[in-house]
């Protein structure tokens, strides 16, 4: 297949943060290709990118010629390292302590969550090529894809506790469906997972060569595609099985699962916090780093993430998004999220001043403020129609 066979449907006036093209198959169908195109920011997900992706996925959903979609990131470092924190930081400076007045945050979280929900409910097979860094907003994009691929370079995490947020983009829903204690641990520590742990815990489906994307696309283009979506998904399974590498040895999360579950599957947050803190001098560097991240993160975010993961365990996907939307807006009105971004990306001193400053101060009663709807009484939830 030559490059002249590829139809470019991107805007030509200026480079887009998301590139779209359609690769023809040998029987006249097409594979939709969506490329996150901000490699200089590790393909950080901005509001315009969310809009572009949602619009294109909607169009491809209704195009009978499109039989499958491939979502991947430009460059070799990341699929997507998270959301556009700089824009959110500026919006918090413009609307201090007023959750509903922050128009950018309202739009960003609503459109991002709607995009993620669309992916979860997408009627056609979708491959997410989760090579390199997959964190935060990148996890939200990958989570709902029907076929999730990881490689030897995958670094998968929900590290929001380190910036004063919580695992959103249905992260609470995802973590709440892992074995009890495992999801809480990942929310509290932001621990990074490689391919082996992602596969073991159902966070990914296939393990392929890090440079295998071009081979995958060429193989998809060479197929004769059925019209039935279930048969299309089965064909995609077969293609990916042909590219599957031997599953790597168990990762650290699987190795330490028994200790992690014993420590973190507790109704009492302070008991879990005490157990995690004791691992700061753990002989396994991965466990010690997880404990260090936990202790350096925002105490309020730790308490919030712990509560939301446990609540999401009993919610539908749509209700989890609705709960996260409220909590995300409230985070934009509290000081920790702004302070976490300042310390990491603005001043880069990596010395955030958290409020509340201790786990004891971030009490169960204090954290309930993040469940209060910030919009005027009588107004419908912005995601009520999910």
URWOGI-V254510 format. One record per residue. N is the residue number from 1. RES is the residue in one small letter. OMEGA is omega in whole degrees, -180 to 180 (NA if undefined). Layout:
# URWOGI-V254510
((N	RES	OMEGA) (N	RES	OMEGA))
This chain:
# URWOGI-V254510
((1	x	-180) (2	x	-180) (3	x	179) (4	x	179) (5	x	-175) (6	x	179) (7	x	179) (8	x	-179) (9	x	176) (10	x	173) (11	x	-176) (12	x	-174) (13	x	180) (14	x	-179) (15	x	180) (16	x	175) (17	x	171) (18	x	179) (19	x	179) (20	x	172) (21	x	-180) (22	x	-179) (23	x	-178) (24	x	174) (25	x	-175) (26	x	179) (27	x	174) (28	x	175) (29	x	-178) (30	x	172) (31	x	177) (32	x	-180) (33	x	177) (34	x	-176) (35	x	171) (36	x	-165) (37	x	175) (38	x	-176) (39	x	180) (40	x	176) (41	x	-177) (42	x	178) (43	x	176) (44	x	-170) (45	x	-180) (46	x	177) (47	x	176) (48	x	178) (49	x	178) (50	x	180) (51	x	-180) (52	x	-179) (53	x	-178) (54	x	180) (55	x	-178) (56	x	179) (57	x	176) (58	x	180) (59	x	180) (60	x	178) (61	x	-177) (62	x	-179) (63	x	-177) (64	x	179) (65	x	-178) (66	x	-177) (67	x	179) (68	x	180) (69	x	175) (70	x	179) (71	x	-179) (72	x	-178) (73	x	177) (74	x	-180) (75	x	-177) (76	x	-177) (77	x	-171) (78	x	162) (79	x	177) (80	x	-176) (81	x	178) (82	x	-177) (83	x	-179) (84	x	-175) (85	x	180) (86	x	-180) (87	x	178) (88	x	179) (89	x	180) (90	x	180) (91	x	178) (92	x	174) (93	x	-178) (94	x	-176) (95	x	-176) (96	x	173) (97	x	176) (98	x	-173) (99	x	-174) (100	x	180) (101	x	-179) (102	x	-173) (103	x	179) (104	x	180) (105	x	178) (106	x	-179) (107	x	-176) (108	x	-176) (109	x	179) (110	x	-176) (111	x	177) (112	x	-178) (113	x	176) (114	x	176) (115	x	179) (116	x	179) (117	x	177) (118	x	180) (119	x	178) (120	x	-175) (121	x	-174) (122	x	-174) (123	x	-180) (124	x	179) (125	x	178) (126	x	176) (127	x	169) (128	x	180) (129	x	-173) (130	x	178) (131	x	-179) (132	x	-176) (133	x	174) (134	x	-175) (135	x	174) (136	x	-180) (137	x	176) (138	x	175) (139	x	179) (140	x	178) (141	x	-175) (142	x	-169) (143	x	-174) (144	x	-179) (145	x	-178) (146	x	-178) (147	x	-174) (148	x	-175) (149	x	172) (150	x	-179) (151	x	-180) (152	x	-179) (153	x	-176) (154	x	173) (155	x	-170) (156	x	-179) (157	x	169) (158	x	-171) (159	x	-172) (160	x	180) (161	x	-178) (162	x	179) (163	x	175) (164	x	176) (165	x	178) (166	x	-179) (167	x	-178) (168	x	-176) (169	x	-175) (170	x	175) (171	x	178) (172	x	179) (173	x	178) (174	x	-176) (175	x	179) (176	x	179) (177	x	170) (178	x	176) (179	x	-174) (180	x	-178) (181	x	180) (182	x	180) (183	x	178) (184	x	179) (185	x	-179) (186	x	178) (187	x	-176) (188	x	-171) (189	x	-174) (190	x	-176) (191	x	-179) (192	x	179) (193	x	171) (194	x	-175) (195	x	-174) (196	x	180) (197	x	177) (198	x	180) (199	x	-177) (200	x	-176) (201	x	175) (202	x	177) (203	x	176) (204	x	-174) (205	x	-174) (206	x	179) (207	x	-175) (208	x	178) (209	x	-176) (210	x	179) (211	x	-172) (212	x	-175) (213	x	-179) (214	x	178) (215	x	178) (216	x	-177) (217	x	178) (218	x	179) (219	x	177) (220	x	-179) (221	x	-178) (222	x	-176) (223	x	166) (224	x	-169) (225	x	174) (226	x	-180) (227	x	-178) (228	x	-178) (229	x	178) (230	x	178) (231	x	175) (232	x	179) (233	x	179) (234	x	177) (235	x	179) (236	x	175) (237	x	-178) (238	x	179) (239	x	-179) (240	x	176) (241	x	179) (242	x	179) (243	x	-175) (244	x	174) (245	x	176) (246	x	-178) (247	x	-179) (248	x	178) (249	x	-179) (250	x	179) (251	x	-176) (252	x	179) (253	x	177) (254	x	-178) (255	x	-175) (256	x	-172) (257	x	-176) (258	x	180) (259	x	-179) (260	x	-179) (261	x	179) (262	x	-177) (263	x	-168) (264	x	179) (265	x	-176) (266	x	176) (267	x	-179) (268	x	-179) (269	x	-176) (270	x	176) (271	x	177) (272	x	-179) (273	x	179) (274	x	179) (275	x	179) (276	x	-178) (277	x	-179) (278	x	-179) (279	x	-180) (280	x	179) (281	x	179) (282	x	-180) (283	x	176) (284	x	-178) (285	x	-180) (286	x	179) (287	x	179) (288	x	179) (289	x	177) (290	x	179) (291	x	179) (292	x	177) (293	x	180) (294	x	-177) (295	x	179) (296	x	-177) (297	x	-179) (298	x	178) (299	x	179) (300	x	178) (301	x	178) (302	x	179) (303	x	-180) (304	x	180) (305	x	180) (306	x	180) (307	x	-174) (308	x	177) (309	x	180) (310	x	176) (311	x	-177) (312	x	179) (313	x	-176) (314	x	-177) (315	x	168) (316	x	177) (317	x	-179) (318	x	180) (319	x	177) (320	x	176) (321	x	-180) (322	x	177) (323	x	-180) (324	x	-179) (325	x	178) (326	x	-178) (327	x	-180) (328	x	178) (329	x	178) (330	x	176) (331	x	179) (332	x	179) (333	x	178) (334	x	-173) (335	x	-170) (336	x	-178) (337	x	177) (338	x	-179) (339	x	179) (340	x	178) (341	x	179) (342	x	-175) (343	x	-177) (344	x	-168) (345	x	-174) (346	x	177) (347	x	176) (348	x	178) (349	x	179) (350	x	178) (351	x	-179) (352	x	176) (353	x	-173) (354	x	173) (355	x	4) (356	x	-172) (357	x	-177) (358	x	177) (359	x	179) (360	x	179) (361	x	177) (362	x	-171) (363	x	179) (364	x	179) (365	x	179) (366	x	-171) (367	x	-177) (368	x	178) (369	x	-177) (370	x	177) (371	x	-177) (372	x	179) (373	x	-178) (374	x	-176) (375	x	-177) (376	x	180) (377	x	179) (378	x	179) (379	x	-179) (380	x	176) (381	x	-180) (382	x	179) (383	x	-177) (384	x	-174) (385	x	177) (386	x	NA))
